[in-house]
Amino acid sequence: MLSMASVSIKQHQLSEGPFWCNRSNALYWVDIPGQEVWCWHQASGLRKSWRFDKKVSAVFTTQSYRLLLCLADGVAYFDPESEALEYLCKLDEDRPNNRLNDAKCDQDGVLYVGSMDDDETLKTGRLWQVDQTGQATCLLDDIGISNTLAWDYSRDRFYFADSMKGEIHAFPWSNFRDVRRDAAFVKTPEGFGPDGSCLDNDGNLWNAMWGAGKVVCYSPEGATKHVIDLPFKCPTSCAFGGEKGDILFVTSASVGETNPANKPFAGQVIAINLFKTLGINVSGAPSQAFAGA
């Protein structure tokens, strides 16, 4: 039985990018079309939000009090107190209909962010690496919808998905090369797309399957280990958090529902107690902050 609670207070259009910060015991997330960043403090239950003049797809803590945001057109520092915005770099300026999408930082605090055609029709997306100086390097091109960035360092793997193709690939990390012509690590059933993911401490990949109303846990061999049925059709991403790292936070969309009013949890952010839900002891590392300040 699903043991969960909502940590958001509204039905977002497209909540995404859950980010758990151990330093402040807080969860951050975004609403992409709502152009909002949200923060929920676990101890107090206090929530705060900020609204922007363009879409925002991901949020990170940094080495200072500032946040790092992935906006539609680039990566920027944001001061939560003064609300000042300072661009670190612009991306995909030659593809004006692209916007940034899923993003994560590796263990060194380097940012990796994928882009996509905002109309979700063309394969004009890229995968970018952005360091703390703002130096941007394109690693992949010809992507439909960039999603699922996760690292399994013990197996020298980087997981990355193109939701438009329904495929998650395991890329070699220390000697990165494009393996998208090889067999996929996971291919989702027709009509469902792999969205955001996170890795547990045993190297299993937990993936939000868009359209299927499930979070699926895959073993390092690509076999399905666990399936969590959710109270909405379109989960968007997931992240481990909480004091012990044993809570799975799942973001979701209401835009994919036929009748969102009849699905009150659609578009909300939920916290799942995995032990009570699946009867297993599993945990994951907190989200990685950006190396810059």
CORRABEL-V795344 format. One record per helix or strand of 3 or more residues. SS is the DSSP state (H for helix, E for strand). FROM is the first residue (numbers start at 1). LEN is the number of residues. Records with the same first field share a line. If there is no record, write none. Layout:
# CORRABEL-V795344
SS=FROM-LEN  FROM-LEN
This chain:
# CORRABEL-V795344
E=4-3  14-8  26-6  36-6  47-5  56-6  67-5  74-5  85-6  98-8  111-7  125-6  136-8  145-8  157-6  167-6  193-7  205-6  214-5  224-6  235-7  247-7  270-4
H=153-3  260-3  274-5
